[in-house]
């Protein structure tokens, strides 16, 4: 009985705390939305808050036309930026190179610029994967023909290990990370 009374008491305390928190949040929202009114009916800044010029309270004619800057950046949902195109990304990344290339074109030295080409080679990875596939086939055949249960179990464990290795290596991510560039 005592435990149930204690639980009820705690639940009541929790509910009361929740009500107090909700009330405080509501009051804060109302305070943000409603500007403070001065004696002459002119809205003023909250006490302790500075306007753009750095002085507290009051507002000038210029400030009445433009709203004060927010204290923090705010996220506005729905505003999406389009991703940059490849050409725009080059321009954004290298304005220095762009100036140099324009100058080189003007002076006729654009043809002297070297262009390097890289080629990716995945032959080594492909050979490794082919070896694993052949080994898997051989082990499957040995398991199927083996009559000794102990040897069959060893072969099955080897087969499982080869399958795990093959699963790890026979994918695009592994190929990309083990590509040799020349």
PyMOL commands that set and color helices and strands:
alter all, ss='L'
color gray80, all
select helices_A, chain A and resi 2-33+61-65+86-93+95-107+110-112+123-145+149-169+172-177
alter helices_A, ss='H'
color red, helices_A
select strands_A, chain A and resi 36-37+43-44+120-121+180-181
alter strands_A, ss='S'
color yellow, strands_A
deselect
rebuild
show_as cartoon
